[in-house]
Amino acid sequence: QQQVKQSPQSLIVQKGGISIINCAYENTAFDYFPWYQQFPGKGPALLIAIRPDVSEKKEGRFTISFNKSAKQFSLHIMDSQPGDSATYFCAASKFYGGTSYGKLTFGQGTILTVHP
Amino acid sequence: SAVISQKPSRDICQRGTSLTIQCQVDSQVTMMFWYRQQPGQSLTLIATANQGSEATYESGFVIDKFPISRPNLTFSTLTVSNMSPEDSSIYLCSVQGRTTDTQYFGPGTRLTVL
């Protein structure tokens, strides 16, 4: 019940295209859904996150879409650039109030390659 | 944002030895975590480092193998004990700040056990 399933495992997109990565979760107690970006040799960095009180959140070229009834959320990268080539992880946790969150459960990761 | 440093950045160790990894944060944080990331894999939480008390370990991880210390709000160590080649992995320290819901990650320690 703690799993977060992420797809696809790898994704190749042309420069300027749209990259879409999907995640599904099982635990209905999860109510915080961040996406992390990881470059080789670096630790993951928070890209964007969403709480289930909204169905979509956009920051620049990055958008999270959230479907609470389907227990799914996705990351859309518009106008994908070669510099976006990295591994992307979705994650989920429970919000306990204030700034207190439970432990993160990560998806399996998606290796994104954007060709010039 | 929190700036996290880890030492060492990488190490090659012999089977049966132990390695202690340090995590230092530039500000006081509430939560500190240790993760393992095996090559090409996702992140798996090892334990939550609690300040002034014993760490909280996830299923499959035990204190004898991964002793953790957290003497204050900015520093923690993870020891990988009696290492075997299966312990070869990247070990990541992560923190959550006092006033933010964001969890920040350190650069990781790449461990190879021969």
Chai-1 contact restraints between the chains, C-beta under 6 A:
chainA,res_idxA,chainB,res_idxB,connection_type,confidence,min_distance_angstrom,max_distance_angstrom,comment,restraint_id
A,G43,B,L92,contact,1.0,0.0,6.0,A-B,restraint_1
A,G43,B,F105,contact,1.0,0.0,6.0,A-B,restraint_2
A,G43,B,G106,contact,1.0,0.0,6.0,A-B,restraint_3
A,G43,B,P107,contact,1.0,0.0,6.0,A-B,restraint_4
A,G43,B,G108,contact,1.0,0.0,6.0,A-B,restraint_5
A,P44,B,F105,contact,1.0,0.0,6.0,A-B,restraint_6
A,L46,B,T102,contact,1.0,0.0,6.0,A-B,restraint_7
A,T99,B,T99,contact,1.0,0.0,6.0,A-B,restraint_8
A,T99,B,T100,contact,1.0,0.0,6.0,A-B,restraint_9
A,T99,B,D101,contact,1.0,0.0,6.0,A-B,restraint_10
A,Y101,B,D101,contact,1.0,0.0,6.0,A-B,restraint_11
A,K103,B,L45,contact,1.0,0.0,6.0,A-B,restraint_12
A,F106,B,S42,contact,1.0,0.0,6.0,A-B,restraint_13
A,F106,B,L43,contact,1.0,0.0,6.0,A-B,restraint_14
A,Q108,B,S42,contact,1.0,0.0,6.0,A-B,restraint_15
A,G109,B,S42,contact,1.0,0.0,6.0,A-B,restraint_16
